[in-house]
Amino acid sequence: MTTLLKAPEVAERLKISIKTVRKWTCEKKIPYIKIGSSVRFREDDIEAWLISHYKEAIS
């Protein structure tokens, strides 16, 4: 079973603000799940999302 993260944990891992995590959630830019009225993020989904959005710098 994968670990479920809260918005502050995702913000810390991505080095962004909690406000940005919540904004991206509302805009459906980042994968999340709803459990009742709570929003959680699967650790595996966040890792896959990061990899899919990785862009190499052009040298």
N, CA, C and O atoms as a Tripos MOL2 file, in Angstrom:
@<TRIPOS>MOLECULE
protein
  236   235    59     0     0
PROTEIN
NO_CHARGES

@<TRIPOS>ATOM
      1 N           0.8440   -1.1850    0.0000 N.3       1 MET1
      2 CA          0.0000    0.0000    0.0000 C.3       1 MET1
      3 C           0.8870    1.2460    0.0000 C.2       1 MET1
      4 O           1.8980    1.3050    0.7000 O.2       1 MET1
      5 N           0.5020    2.2060   -0.7710 N.am      2 THR2
      6 CA          1.2790    3.4410   -0.8950 C.3       2 THR2
      7 C           0.9490    4.4130    0.2460 C.2       2 THR2
      8 O          -0.1150    4.3310    0.8610 O.2       2 THR2
      9 N           1.8620    5.3100    0.5060 N.am      3 THR3
     10 CA          1.6890    6.3120    1.5470 C.3       3 THR3
     11 C           0.8340    7.4600    1.0220 C.2       3 THR3
     12 O           1.0110    7.9180   -0.1070 O.2       3 THR3
     13 N          -0.0920    7.9160    1.8560 N.am      4 LEU4
     14 CA         -0.9120    9.0780    1.5180 C.3       4 LEU4
     15 C          -0.3240   10.3010    2.2050 C.2       4 LEU4
     16 O          -0.0220   10.2790    3.3980 O.2       4 LEU4
     17 N          -0.1700   11.3590    1.4340 N.am      5 LEU5
     18 CA          0.4120   12.5990    1.9380 C.3       5 LEU5
     19 C          -0.6450   13.6890    2.0330 C.2       5 LEU5
     20 O          -1.6200   13.6890    1.2820 O.2       5 LEU5
     21 N          -0.4440   14.6100    2.9550 N.am      6 LYS6
     22 CA         -1.2870   15.8030    3.0640 C.3       6 LYS6
     23 C          -0.6190   16.9320    2.2860 C.2       6 LYS6
     24 O           0.5580   16.8440    1.9370 O.2       6 LYS6
     25 N          -1.3760   17.9890    2.0170 N.am      7 ALA7
     26 CA         -0.8670   19.1270    1.2410 C.3       7 ALA7
     27 C           0.4410   19.6950    1.7980 C.2       7 ALA7
     28 O           1.3500   19.9690    1.0140 O.2       7 ALA7
     29 N           0.5780   19.8840    3.1150 N.am      8 PRO8
     30 CA          1.8510   20.4200    3.6170 C.3       8 PRO8
     31 C           3.0490   19.5030    3.3370 C.2       8 PRO8
     32 O           4.1590   19.9850    3.1100 O.2       8 PRO8
     33 N           2.8270   18.2000    3.3540 N.am      9 GLU9
     34 CA          3.9100   17.2540    3.0620 C.3       9 GLU9
     35 C           4.3160   17.3160    1.5950 C.2       9 GLU9
     36 O           5.5010   17.2430    1.2680 O.2       9 GLU9
     37 N           3.3320   17.4510    0.7180 N.am     10 VAL10
     38 CA          3.6220   17.5770   -0.7120 C.3      10 VAL10
     39 C           4.3660   18.8860   -0.9680 C.2      10 VAL10
     40 O           5.3380   18.9160   -1.7220 O.2      10 VAL10
     41 N           3.9120   19.9520   -0.3460 N.am     11 ALA11
     42 CA          4.5670   21.2570   -0.5100 C.3      11 ALA11
     43 C           6.0240   21.1820   -0.0710 C.2      11 ALA11
     44 O           6.9020   21.7220   -0.7450 O.2      11 ALA11
     45 N           6.2870   20.5270    1.0350 N.am     12 GLU12
     46 CA          7.6530   20.4050    1.5310 C.3      12 GLU12
     47 C           8.5200   19.6040    0.5640 C.2      12 GLU12
     48 O           9.6590   19.9830    0.2910 O.2      12 GLU12
     49 N           7.9880   18.5010    0.0460 N.am     13 ARG13
     50 CA          8.7480   17.6620   -0.8840 C.3      13 ARG13
     51 C           9.0420   18.3690   -2.1950 C.2      13 ARG13
     52 O          10.1160   18.1950   -2.7710 O.2      13 ARG13
     53 N           8.0860   19.1740   -2.6740 N.am     14 LEU14
     54 CA          8.2540   19.8710   -3.9510 C.3      14 LEU14
     55 C           8.9200   21.2360   -3.7910 C.2      14 LEU14
     56 O           9.2440   21.8990   -4.7760 O.2      14 LEU14
     57 N           9.1180   21.6450   -2.5490 N.am     15 LYS15
     58 CA          9.7250   22.9580   -2.2500 C.3      15 LYS15
     59 C           8.8950   24.1010   -2.8270 C.2      15 LYS15
     60 O           9.4170   25.0360   -3.4330 O.2      15 LYS15
     61 N           7.5820   23.9910   -2.6160 N.am     16 ILE16
     62 CA          6.6420   25.0280   -3.0390 C.3      16 ILE16
     63 C           5.7240   25.3390   -1.8570 C.2      16 ILE16
     64 O           5.7800   24.6570   -0.8340 O.2      16 ILE16
     65 N           4.8950   26.3490   -1.9890 N.am     17 SER17
     66 CA          4.0010   26.7240   -0.8930 C.3      17 SER17
     67 C           2.7730   25.8010   -0.8600 C.2      17 SER17
     68 O           2.4020   25.1870   -1.8600 O.2      17 SER17
     69 N           2.1710   25.7310    0.3030 N.am     18 ILE18
     70 CA          0.9360   24.9560    0.4540 C.3      18 ILE18
     71 C          -0.1500   25.5680   -0.4310 C.2      18 ILE18
     72 O          -0.9710   24.8520   -1.0040 O.2      18 ILE18
     73 N          -0.1470   26.8920   -0.5360 N.am     19 LYS19
     74 CA         -1.1140   27.5910   -1.3810 C.3      19 LYS19
     75 C          -1.0120   27.1130   -2.8290 C.2      19 LYS19
     76 O          -2.0310   26.9280   -3.4950 O.2      19 LYS19
     77 N           0.2110   26.9150   -3.3170 N.am     20 THR20
     78 CA          0.4060   26.4350   -4.6880 C.3      20 THR20
     79 C          -0.1160   25.0120   -4.8460 C.2      20 THR20
     80 O          -0.7410   24.6890   -5.8560 O.2      20 THR20
     81 N           0.1360   24.1650   -3.8600 N.am     21 VAL21
     82 CA         -0.3780   22.7850   -3.9120 C.3      21 VAL21
     83 C          -1.9010   22.8120   -3.9890 C.2      21 VAL21
     84 O          -2.4930   22.0870   -4.7890 O.2      21 VAL21
     85 N          -2.5300   23.6250   -3.1790 N.am     22 ARG22
     86 CA         -4.0040   23.7110   -3.1760 C.3      22 ARG22
     87 C          -4.5240   24.2740   -4.5020 C.2      22 ARG22
     88 O          -5.5410   23.8150   -5.0210 O.2      22 ARG22
     89 N          -3.8220   25.2680   -5.0430 N.am     23 LYS23
     90 CA         -4.2180   25.8570   -6.3340 C.3      23 LYS23
     91 C          -4.1310   24.8060   -7.4290 C.2      23 LYS23
     92 O          -5.0670   24.6440   -8.2120 O.2      23 LYS23
     93 N          -2.9930   24.0790   -7.4910 N.am     24 TRP24
     94 CA         -2.8180   23.0380   -8.5000 C.3      24 TRP24
     95 C          -3.8640   21.9390   -8.3430 C.2      24 TRP24
     96 O          -4.3040   21.3580   -9.3350 O.2      24 TRP24
     97 N          -4.2650   21.6490   -7.1010 N.am     25 THR25
     98 CA         -5.2990   20.6480   -6.8660 C.3      25 THR25
     99 C          -6.6310   21.1270   -7.4530 C.2      25 THR25
    100 O          -7.3130   20.3740   -8.1470 O.2      25 THR25
    101 N          -6.9890   22.3610   -7.1760 N.am     26 CYS26
    102 CA         -8.2370   22.9260   -7.7120 C.3      26 CYS26
    103 C          -8.2310   22.9600   -9.2310 C.2      26 CYS26
    104 O          -9.2680   22.7610   -9.8640 O.2      26 CYS26
    105 N          -7.0730   23.2100   -9.8120 N.am     27 GLU27
    106 CA         -6.9360   23.2710  -11.2690 C.3      27 GLU27
    107 C          -6.6800   21.8980  -11.8910 C.2      27 GLU27
    108 O          -6.5240   21.7800  -13.1070 O.2      27 GLU27
    109 N          -6.6390   20.8530  -11.0430 N.am     28 LYS28
    110 CA         -6.4020   19.4670  -11.4800 C.3      28 LYS28
    111 C          -5.0660   19.3180  -12.2260 C.2      28 LYS28
    112 O          -4.9610   18.5500  -13.1820 O.2      28 LYS28
    113 N          -4.0640   20.0550  -11.7790 N.am     29 LYS29
    114 CA         -2.7330   19.9830  -12.3860 C.3      29 LYS29
    115 C          -1.8580   18.9320  -11.7080 C.2      29 LYS29
    116 O          -0.8270   18.5360  -12.2510 O.2      29 LYS29
    117 N          -2.2630   18.4860  -10.5320 N.am     30 ILE30
    118 CA         -1.4730   17.5360   -9.7530 C.3      30 ILE30
    119 C          -2.4150   16.3980   -9.3270 C.2      30 ILE30
    120 O          -3.5670   16.6560   -8.9760 O.2      30 ILE30
    121 N          -1.9430   15.1530   -9.3550 N.am     31 PRO31
    122 CA         -2.8300   14.0360   -9.0030 C.3      31 PRO31
    123 C          -3.1690   14.0200   -7.5070 C.2      31 PRO31
    124 O          -2.2970   14.2210   -6.6620 O.2      31 PRO31
    125 N          -4.4350   13.7800   -7.1970 N.am     32 TYR32
    126 CA         -4.8820   13.7210   -5.8050 C.3      32 TYR32
    127 C          -6.0800   12.7850   -5.7100 C.2      32 TYR32
    128 O          -6.6670   12.3950   -6.7190 O.2      32 TYR32
    129 N          -6.4260   12.4380   -4.4820 N.am     33 ILE33
    130 CA         -7.6380   11.6520   -4.2520 C.3      33 ILE33
    131 C          -8.4390   12.3280   -3.1450 C.2      33 ILE33
    132 O          -7.8780   12.9990   -2.2780 O.2      33 ILE33
    133 N          -9.7350   12.1470   -3.1860 N.am     34 LYS34
    134 CA        -10.6170   12.6810   -2.1580 C.3      34 LYS34
    135 C         -11.0710   11.5180   -1.2770 C.2      34 LYS34
    136 O         -11.5070   10.4800   -1.7750 O.2      34 LYS34
    137 N         -10.9630   11.7040    0.0150 N.am     35 ILE35
    138 CA        -11.4830   10.7480    0.9880 C.3      35 ILE35
    139 C         -12.4630   11.5390    1.8440 C.2      35 ILE35
    140 O         -12.0710   12.2650    2.7580 O.2      35 ILE35
    141 N         -13.7270   11.3840    1.5320 N.am     36 GLY36
    142 CA        -14.7290   12.2380    2.1700 C.3      36 GLY36
    143 C         -14.4850   13.6630    1.7220 C.2      36 GLY36
    144 O         -14.4900   13.9560    0.5270 O.2      36 GLY36
    145 N         -14.2730   14.5470    2.6800 N.am     37 SER37
    146 CA        -13.9840   15.9430    2.3270 C.3      37 SER37
    147 C         -12.4810   16.2400    2.3690 C.2      37 SER37
    148 O         -12.0600   17.3720    2.1290 O.2      37 SER37
    149 N         -11.6820   15.2250    2.6750 N.am     38 SER38
    150 CA        -10.2290   15.4020    2.7590 C.3      38 SER38
    151 C          -9.5510   15.1360    1.4240 C.2      38 SER38
    152 O          -9.9750   14.2610    0.6690 O.2      38 SER38
    153 N          -8.5060   15.8870    1.1370 N.am     39 VAL39
    154 CA         -7.7000   15.6930   -0.0640 C.3      39 VAL39
    155 C          -6.3830   15.0660    0.3630 C.2      39 VAL39
    156 O          -5.7260   15.5420    1.2890 O.2      39 VAL39
    157 N          -6.0080   13.9930   -0.3210 N.am     40 ARG40
    158 CA         -4.7390   13.3240   -0.0440 C.3      40 ARG40
    159 C          -4.0190   13.0740   -1.3610 C.2      40 ARG40
    160 O          -4.6310   13.0640   -2.4290 O.2      40 ARG40
    161 N          -2.7280   12.8770   -1.2680 N.am     41 PHE41
    162 CA         -1.8830   12.6710   -2.4340 C.3      41 PHE41
    163 C          -1.1300   11.3640   -2.2470 C.2      41 PHE41
    164 O          -0.4570   11.1690   -1.2350 O.2      41 PHE41
    165 N          -1.2420   10.4660   -3.2250 N.am     42 ARG42
    166 CA         -0.4880    9.2200   -3.1540 C.3      42 ARG42
    167 C           0.9660    9.5200   -3.4760 C.2      42 ARG42
    168 O           1.2690   10.1610   -4.4820 O.2      42 ARG42
    169 N           1.8530    9.0590   -2.6250 N.am     43 GLU43
    170 CA          3.2740    9.3080   -2.8080 C.3      43 GLU43
    171 C           3.7530    8.8220   -4.1760 C.2      43 GLU43
    172 O           4.5170    9.5170   -4.8460 O.2      43 GLU43
    173 N           3.3140    7.6400   -4.5920 N.am     44 ASP44
    174 CA          3.6950    7.0870   -5.8980 C.3      44 ASP44
    175 C           3.2240    7.9790   -7.0470 C.2      44 ASP44
    176 O           3.9520    8.1800   -8.0190 O.2      44 ASP44
    177 N           2.0070    8.5130   -6.9340 N.am     45 ASP45
    178 CA          1.4630    9.3870   -7.9840 C.3      45 ASP45
    179 C           2.2630   10.6830   -8.0880 C.2      45 ASP45
    180 O           2.5140   11.1730   -9.1890 O.2      45 ASP45
    181 N           2.6620   11.2330   -6.9500 N.am     46 ILE46
    182 CA          3.4390   12.4730   -6.9500 C.3      46 ILE46
    183 C           4.8070   12.2360   -7.5900 C.2      46 ILE46
    184 O           5.2790   13.0570   -8.3770 O.2      46 ILE46
    185 N           5.4370   11.1180   -7.2510 N.am     47 GLU47
    186 CA          6.7420   10.7870   -7.8490 C.3      47 GLU47
    187 C           6.6180   10.6230   -9.3660 C.2      47 GLU47
    188 O           7.4460   11.1430  -10.1140 O.2      47 GLU47
    189 N           5.5920    9.9060   -9.8200 N.am     48 ALA48
    190 CA          5.3810    9.7100  -11.2590 C.3      48 ALA48
    191 C           5.0740   11.0430  -11.9410 C.2      48 ALA48
    192 O           5.5510   11.2940  -13.0480 O.2      48 ALA48
    193 N           4.2970   11.8830  -11.3010 N.am     49 TRP49
    194 CA          3.9590   13.1990  -11.8440 C.3      49 TRP49
    195 C           5.2180   14.0420  -12.0070 C.2      49 TRP49
    196 O           5.3930   14.7180  -13.0210 O.2      49 TRP49
    197 N           6.1010   14.0000  -10.9980 N.am     50 LEU50
    198 CA          7.3570   14.7540  -11.0790 C.3      50 LEU50
    199 C           8.1990   14.2890  -12.2560 C.2      50 LEU50
    200 O           8.7280   15.1080  -13.0090 O.2      50 LEU50
    201 N           8.3220   12.9860  -12.4160 N.am     51 ILE51
    202 CA          9.1120   12.4330  -13.5170 C.3      51 ILE51
    203 C           8.5170   12.8450  -14.8600 C.2      51 ILE51
    204 O           9.2560   13.1820  -15.7850 O.2      51 ILE51
    205 N           7.1940   12.8210  -14.9760 N.am     52 SER52
    206 CA          6.5540   13.1610  -16.2410 C.3      52 SER52
    207 C           6.6920   14.6480  -16.5870 C.2      52 SER52
    208 O           6.5770   15.0280  -17.7530 O.2      52 SER52
    209 N           6.9350   15.4760  -15.5900 N.am     53 HIS53
    210 CA          7.0800   16.9140  -15.8130 C.3      53 HIS53
    211 C           8.5310   17.3740  -15.8130 C.2      53 HIS53
    212 O           8.8030   18.5730  -15.8640 O.2      53 HIS53
    213 N           9.4550   16.4350  -15.7570 N.am     54 TYR54
    214 CA         10.8770   16.7640  -15.7610 C.3      54 TYR54
    215 C          11.3050   17.2080  -17.1450 C.2      54 TYR54
    216 O          10.9960   16.5470  -18.1360 O.2      54 TYR54
    217 N          12.0070   18.3130  -17.2180 N.am     55 LYS55
    218 CA         12.5310   18.8020  -18.4960 C.3      55 LYS55
    219 C          14.0120   19.0770  -18.3140 C.2      55 LYS55
    220 O          14.4170   19.7690  -17.3800 O.2      55 LYS55
    221 N          14.8120   18.5320  -19.2090 N.am     56 GLU56
    222 CA         16.2490   18.7790  -19.1390 C.3      56 GLU56
    223 C          16.5700   20.1680  -19.6480 C.2      56 GLU56
    224 O          15.9320   20.6760  -20.5700 O.2      56 GLU56
    225 N          17.5590   20.7620  -19.0380 N.am     57 ALA57
    226 CA         18.0160   22.0710  -19.4910 C.3      57 ALA57
    227 C          18.7360   21.8940  -20.8340 C.2      57 ALA57
    228 O          19.4610   20.9220  -21.0430 O.2      57 ALA57
    229 N          18.5250   22.8270  -21.7060 N.am     58 ILE58
    230 CA         19.1780   22.7830  -23.0100 C.3      58 ILE58
    231 C          20.5730   23.3720  -22.8570 C.2      58 ILE58
    232 O          20.7350   24.5060  -22.4060 O.2      58 ILE58
    233 N          21.5610   22.6020  -23.2330 N.am     59 SER59
    234 CA         22.9560   23.0780  -23.0910 C.3      59 SER59
    235 C          23.4260   23.7630  -24.3470 C.2      59 SER59
    236 O          24.5660   24.2240  -24.4090 O.2      59 SER59
@<TRIPOS>BOND
     1     1     2 1
     2     2     3 1
     3     3     4 2
     4     3     5 am
     5     5     6 1
     6     6     7 1
     7     7     8 2
     8     7     9 am
     9     9    10 1
    10    10    11 1
    11    11    12 2
    12    11    13 am
    13    13    14 1
    14    14    15 1
    15    15    16 2
    16    15    17 am
    17    17    18 1
    18    18    19 1
    19    19    20 2
    20    19    21 am
    21    21    22 1
    22    22    23 1
    23    23    24 2
    24    23    25 am
    25    25    26 1
    26    26    27 1
    27    27    28 2
    28    27    29 am
    29    29    30 1
    30    30    31 1
    31    31    32 2
    32    31    33 am
    33    33    34 1
    34    34    35 1
    35    35    36 2
    36    35    37 am
    37    37    38 1
    38    38    39 1
    39    39    40 2
    40    39    41 am
    41    41    42 1
    42    42    43 1
    43    43    44 2
    44    43    45 am
    45    45    46 1
    46    46    47 1
    47    47    48 2
    48    47    49 am
    49    49    50 1
    50    50    51 1
    51    51    52 2
    52    51    53 am
    53    53    54 1
    54    54    55 1
    55    55    56 2
    56    55    57 am
    57    57    58 1
    58    58    59 1
    59    59    60 2
    60    59    61 am
    61    61    62 1
    62    62    63 1
    63    63    64 2
    64    63    65 am
    65    65    66 1
    66    66    67 1
    67    67    68 2
    68    67    69 am
    69    69    70 1
    70    70    71 1
    71    71    72 2
    72    71    73 am
    73    73    74 1
    74    74    75 1
    75    75    76 2
    76    75    77 am
    77    77    78 1
    78    78    79 1
    79    79    80 2
    80    79    81 am
    81    81    82 1
    82    82    83 1
    83    83    84 2
    84    83    85 am
    85    85    86 1
    86    86    87 1
    87    87    88 2
    88    87    89 am
    89    89    90 1
    90    90    91 1
    91    91    92 2
    92    91    93 am
    93    93    94 1
    94    94    95 1
    95    95    96 2
    96    95    97 am
    97    97    98 1
    98    98    99 1
    99    99   100 2
   100    99   101 am
   101   101   102 1
   102   102   103 1
   103   103   104 2
   104   103   105 am
   105   105   106 1
   106   106   107 1
   107   107   108 2
   108   107   109 am
   109   109   110 1
   110   110   111 1
   111   111   112 2
   112   111   113 am
   113   113   114 1
   114   114   115 1
   115   115   116 2
   116   115   117 am
   117   117   118 1
   118   118   119 1
   119   119   120 2
   120   119   121 am
   121   121   122 1
   122   122   123 1
   123   123   124 2
   124   123   125 am
   125   125   126 1
   126   126   127 1
   127   127   128 2
   128   127   129 am
   129   129   130 1
   130   130   131 1
   131   131   132 2
   132   131   133 am
   133   133   134 1
   134   134   135 1
   135   135   136 2
   136   135   137 am
   137   137   138 1
   138   138   139 1
   139   139   140 2
   140   139   141 am
   141   141   142 1
   142   142   143 1
   143   143   144 2
   144   143   145 am
   145   145   146 1
   146   146   147 1
   147   147   148 2
   148   147   149 am
   149   149   150 1
   150   150   151 1
   151   151   152 2
   152   151   153 am
   153   153   154 1
   154   154   155 1
   155   155   156 2
   156   155   157 am
   157   157   158 1
   158   158   159 1
   159   159   160 2
   160   159   161 am
   161   161   162 1
   162   162   163 1
   163   163   164 2
   164   163   165 am
   165   165   166 1
   166   166   167 1
   167   167   168 2
   168   167   169 am
   169   169   170 1
   170   170   171 1
   171   171   172 2
   172   171   173 am
   173   173   174 1
   174   174   175 1
   175   175   176 2
   176   175   177 am
   177   177   178 1
   178   178   179 1
   179   179   180 2
   180   179   181 am
   181   181   182 1
   182   182   183 1
   183   183   184 2
   184   183   185 am
   185   185   186 1
   186   186   187 1
   187   187   188 2
   188   187   189 am
   189   189   190 1
   190   190   191 1
   191   191   192 2
   192   191   193 am
   193   193   194 1
   194   194   195 1
   195   195   196 2
   196   195   197 am
   197   197   198 1
   198   198   199 1
   199   199   200 2
   200   199   201 am
   201   201   202 1
   202   202   203 1
   203   203   204 2
   204   203   205 am
   205   205   206 1
   206   206   207 1
   207   207   208 2
   208   207   209 am
   209   209   210 1
   210   210   211 1
   211   211   212 2
   212   211   213 am
   213   213   214 1
   214   214   215 1
   215   215   216 2
   216   215   217 am
   217   217   218 1
   218   218   219 1
   219   219   220 2
   220   219   221 am
   221   221   222 1
   222   222   223 1
   223   223   224 2
   224   223   225 am
   225   225   226 1
   226   226   227 1
   227   227   228 2
   228   227   229 am
   229   229   230 1
   230   230   231 1
   231   231   232 2
   232   231   233 am
   233   233   234 1
   234   234   235 1
   235   235   236 2
@<TRIPOS>SUBSTRUCTURE
     1 MET1         2 RESIDUE 1 A MET
     2 THR2         6 RESIDUE 1 A THR
     3 THR3        10 RESIDUE 1 A THR
     4 LEU4        14 RESIDUE 1 A LEU
     5 LEU5        18 RESIDUE 1 A LEU
     6 LYS6        22 RESIDUE 1 A LYS
     7 ALA7        26 RESIDUE 1 A ALA
     8 PRO8        30 RESIDUE 1 A PRO
     9 GLU9        34 RESIDUE 1 A GLU
    10 VAL10       38 RESIDUE 1 A VAL
    11 ALA11       42 RESIDUE 1 A ALA
    12 GLU12       46 RESIDUE 1 A GLU
    13 ARG13       50 RESIDUE 1 A ARG
    14 LEU14       54 RESIDUE 1 A LEU
    15 LYS15       58 RESIDUE 1 A LYS
    16 ILE16       62 RESIDUE 1 A ILE
    17 SER17       66 RESIDUE 1 A SER
    18 ILE18       70 RESIDUE 1 A ILE
    19 LYS19       74 RESIDUE 1 A LYS
    20 THR20       78 RESIDUE 1 A THR
    21 VAL21       82 RESIDUE 1 A VAL
    22 ARG22       86 RESIDUE 1 A ARG
    23 LYS23       90 RESIDUE 1 A LYS
    24 TRP24       94 RESIDUE 1 A TRP
    25 THR25       98 RESIDUE 1 A THR
    26 CYS26      102 RESIDUE 1 A CYS
    27 GLU27      106 RESIDUE 1 A GLU
    28 LYS28      110 RESIDUE 1 A LYS
    29 LYS29      114 RESIDUE 1 A LYS
    30 ILE30      118 RESIDUE 1 A ILE
    31 PRO31      122 RESIDUE 1 A PRO
    32 TYR32      126 RESIDUE 1 A TYR
    33 ILE33      130 RESIDUE 1 A ILE
    34 LYS34      134 RESIDUE 1 A LYS
    35 ILE35      138 RESIDUE 1 A ILE
    36 GLY36      142 RESIDUE 1 A GLY
    37 SER37      146 RESIDUE 1 A SER
    38 SER38      150 RESIDUE 1 A SER
    39 VAL39      154 RESIDUE 1 A VAL
    40 ARG40      158 RESIDUE 1 A ARG
    41 PHE41      162 RESIDUE 1 A PHE
    42 ARG42      166 RESIDUE 1 A ARG
    43 GLU43      170 RESIDUE 1 A GLU
    44 ASP44      174 RESIDUE 1 A ASP
    45 ASP45      178 RESIDUE 1 A ASP
    46 ILE46      182 RESIDUE 1 A ILE
    47 GLU47      186 RESIDUE 1 A GLU
    48 ALA48      190 RESIDUE 1 A ALA
    49 TRP49      194 RESIDUE 1 A TRP
    50 LEU50      198 RESIDUE 1 A LEU
    51 ILE51      202 RESIDUE 1 A ILE
    52 SER52      206 RESIDUE 1 A SER
    53 HIS53      210 RESIDUE 1 A HIS
    54 TYR54      214 RESIDUE 1 A TYR
    55 LYS55      218 RESIDUE 1 A LYS
    56 GLU56      222 RESIDUE 1 A GLU
    57 ALA57      226 RESIDUE 1 A ALA
    58 ILE58      230 RESIDUE 1 A ILE
    59 SER59      234 RESIDUE 1 A SER
